[in-house]
Amino acid sequence: MKILITGADGFLGRHTVKYLRHNGHEVTAFTQDVRQHLPYENFDCLYHFAAYVGGRKGIDTNKWLITQNIEIDRITFKWAEQWCNKIIYPSSCAAYPLYLQEFPETYMYEEQFGNAKTFDLYGLSKVVAESMLKTLDIPVHVVRPFSVYGEGQSMDYPLPSIIDRARRGECSVWGSGTQTRDWVYIDDALKVFEHLLHKVDPITVNIATGKALTFKKLAETVYKLVHGITIPVKTQTDQPEGAGHRLGSTERLSSLGLSCDTTIAYGIRRMLRC
């Protein structure tokens, strides 16, 4: 298939370009500003990754930059309606209501969406994006990735930073360390991205493992894999920790015959080889 990928120089974009090209697709890796340079050319599918993110601190300190994502999405969706046969859009688990993020082991289901307060402006921007997509006259698949990680991820994100500190002999996390995330290895996410390329009926689906892990446990696992021992985790309570808990239901993902089964230990080992 002929595919355009915006934000192709970002973490998800780079991996998706490589994966789809390897599987024989004709992929245009678009790294320019979508507000000015989208091509006047037909494509079978658009993967729209272009967005301002910047990790937890970037989201917390650049609220007006984050809200520009709404305009980026509006322009891209309007263009795609004319030039693309289909959109696959990576929303986010941050789009789920805040009340689902306050207590551990609270699963987020795809239908529990909208009309409620989100944790931050980034999540709200994704709610707006999904609302815009519902008005389009072309098929749209929406994925809501949870905490995707892997090789080549920037230090703006938790796991690469925890690994970097562990290599320097420090076992630490931002915040209390009791916050939990559903950690998804990049290769599992890529399989979902390509599967939807061949699906006709529009769908919204979580990309999740259905398993939650605290930041403290994550840091302990990293340190042990690096040094072979476990030491107490230092908590940096002067740093932001983000939402309390994010855990995805995998029921709909499983109904597609898909799963995110890569263990956190395996994924970390892959990152350590880089």
ZIGIMO-V835854 format. One record per pair of residues at least 12 apart in sequence whose ideal C-beta (glycine too) atoms are under 10 Angstrom apart, sorted by the first residue. I is the first residue (numbers start at 0). J is the second residue. Records with the same first field share a line. If there is no record, write none. Layout:
# ZIGIMO-V835854
I->J  J
This chain:
# ZIGIMO-V835854
0->19  22  23  24  25  26  42  43  44  84  85  193  196  197
1->24  25  26  27  40  41  42  43  44  83  84
2->15  16  19  20  24  25  26  27  28  42  43  44  45  46  83  85  87  196
3->25  26  27  28  29  37  38  40  41  42  43  44  45  46  47  75  78  79  82  83
4->16  19  20  24  26  27  28  29  30  42  44  45  46  47  48  49  87  192
5->27  28  29  30  31  32  33  37  45  46  47  48  49  50  71  75  78  79
6->28  29  30  33  46  47  48  49  50  51  52  71  75  89
7->26  27  28  29  30  31  46  48  49
8->28  29  30  31  48  49
9->30  48  49  50  52  151  152  153
10->48  52  147  148  149  150  151  152  153  155  156  159  185
11->46  48  50  52  89  144  147  149  152  185  188  189  192
12->28  29  30  46  47  48  49  50  89
13->28  30  48  150  151  152  185
14->48  147  149  150  151  152  185  186  188  189  192
15->28  46  48  87  89  185  188  189  192  193
16->28  29  30  46  48
17->151  189
18->185  186  188  189  190  192  193
19->44  46  189  192  193  196
21->189
22->189  193  196
24->43  44  193  196
25->42  43
26->42  44  46
27->40  42  45
29->45  46  47  48  49  75
30->49
31->49
32->49  71  74
33->47  49  50  70  71  72  74  75  78
34->49  67  70  71  73  74  75
35->74
37->49  74  75  77  78  79  82
38->78  82
39->78  81  82
40->82  83
41->81  82  83  84
42->79  82  83  84  85  86
43->83  84  85  196
44->79  83  84  85  86  87  137  138  140  195  196  197
45->75  76  78  79  82  83  84  85  86  87  88  137  139
46->85  86  87  88  89  140  142  192  195  196
47->71  72  75  76  78  79  83  86  87  88  89  128  132
48->87  88  89
49->68  71  72  74  75
50->65  67  68  71  72  75  89  91  121  124  125  128
51->63  64  65  66  67  68  71  121  124
52->64  65  68  91  93  121  153  155  156
53->65  121  153  155  156
54->152  153  154  155  156  157  159  160  239  241
55->119  121  155  156  157  160  173  174  238  239  240  241  242
56->155  173  238  239  241
57->121  153  155  156
58->93  118  119  120  121  122  124  155  239  241
59->119  120  121  239  241
60->239
61->120  121
62->119  120  121
63->120
64->120
65->119  120  121  122  123  124
66->120  121  123  124  127
67->124
68->120  121  123  124  125  127  128
69->120  123  124  125  127  128  131
70->124
71->124  128
72->88  124  125  127  128  129  131  132
73->127  128  131
75->88  128  131
76->88  128  131  132  134  135  137  139
77->131  135
79->132  135  137  139
80->134  135  136  137
81->136  137
82->137
83->135  137  138
84->137  138
85->137  138  139  140  195  196  198  199  201
86->132  135  137  138  139  140  141  201
87->138  139  140  141  142  191  192  193  194  195  196  198
88->125  128  129  131  132  139  140  141  142  143  195  203
89->125  128  140  141  142  143  144  147  188  191  192  206
90->112  122  124  125  126  128  129  132  141  142  143  144  203  205
91->117  121  122  124  125  126  128  129  142  143  144  145  147  245
92->107  118  122  125  143  144  145  146  147  180  181  183  205  206  207  242  245  246  247
93->117  118  119  120  121  122  123  124  125  126  143  144  145  241  242  245
94->107  112  113  117  118  121  122  123  124  125  126  127  128  129  141  143
95->107  108  109  111  112  113  115  117  118  122  125  126  143  205  242  245  247
96->111  112  113  114  115  116  117  118  122  126
97->115  116  117  118  119  122  242  243
98->111  115  116
99->111  112  115  118  242  244  245  246
100->117  118  122  178  179  241  242  243  244  245  246
101->118  242  243  244
102->243  244  246
103->177  178  179  211  213  243  244  246
104->179  211  244  246
105->179  211  243  244  245  246
106->181  205  207  209  211  246  247  248  249  250
107->143  145  181  205  207  244  245  246  247  248
108->205  247  248  250  251
109->141  143  202  203  204  205  247  248  250  251  252
110->203  248  251
111->248
112->125  126  129  130  141  143  203
113->126  129  130
114->126
117->242
118->241  242  243  245
119->241  242
122->242
125->141  143
128->141
129->141  143  203
132->201  203
133->201
135->201
137->201
138->195  198  199  200  201  202
139->201  202  203
140->191  192  194  195  196  198  199  200  201  202  203  204
141->195  201  202  203  204
142->188  191  192  195  202  203  204  205  206  252
143->203  204  205  206  207  247
144->181  183  185  187  188  191  192  204  205  206  207  247  259
145->180  181  182  183  188  205  206  207  208  209  211  245  246  247  259
146->158  179  180  181  182  183  206  207  208  211  212  217  245  247
147->181  182  183  184  185  187  188  189  206  207  259
148->162  180  182  183  184  185  188  217  263  266  267  269  270
149->183  184  185  186  187  188  189  261  266  267  269  270  273
150->184  185  186  266  269  270  271  272  273
151->185  270  273
152->185  270  273
157->172  173  174  178  180  182  214  217  218  240  241
158->180  182  214  217  218  221  263  266  267  270
159->270  273
160->172  173
161->173  214  217  218  219  220  221  222  232  267
162->217  218  221  222  224  225  267  270  271  273
163->221
164->218  221  222  225  233  235
165->218  219  220  221  222  223  224  225  226  230  267  271
166->221  222  225  226  271
167->225
168->222  225  226  230
169->218  222  230  232  233
170->215  218  219  221  222  223  225  226  228  229  230  231  232  233
171->214  215  218  222  231  232  233  234  235  238
172->213  214  215  216  217  218  219  221  232  233  234  235  236  238  240
173->214  234  235  236  237  238  239  240  241
174->214  234  235  236  237  238  239  240  241  243
175->213  214  215  234  235  236  240  243
176->213  214  215  216  217  218  219  232  233  234  235  236  240
177->213  214  215  216  234  240  243  244
178->211  213  214  215  240  241  242  243  244  245
179->210  211  212  213  214  215  216  217  242  243  244  245  246
180->210  211  212  213  214  217  241  242  244  245  246  247
181->205  206  207  208  209  210  211  212  244  245  246  247  248  249  259
182->207  208  210  211  212  217  259  261  262  263  266  267
183->205  206  207  208  210  247  259  261  263  266
184->208  259  260  261  262  263  265  266  267  269  270
185->261  266  269  270
186->259  261  265  266  269
187->206  207  208  252  257  258  259  260  261  266
188->206  207  259  261
189->206
190->206  257  258  259
191->204  205  206  207  252  255  257  258  259
192->206
194->252  255  256  257
195->255  257
198->255
202->251  254  255
203->251
204->247  248  249  250  251  252  253  254  255  257
205->246  247  248  249  250  251  252  259
206->247  249  252  257  259
207->245  246  247  248  249  251  252  258  259
208->246  247  249  252  258  259  260  261  262  263
209->246  247  248  249  250  252  253  258  259
210->246  247  249  259  262  263
211->244  245  246  247
212->246  263
213->232  244
214->232  234  240  241
215->231  232  233  234
216->232  263
217->232  263  267
218->230  231  232  233  234
219->231  232
220->262  263  264  267
221->263  264  267  270  271
223->264  267
224->263  264  267  268  270  271
225->267  271
247->259
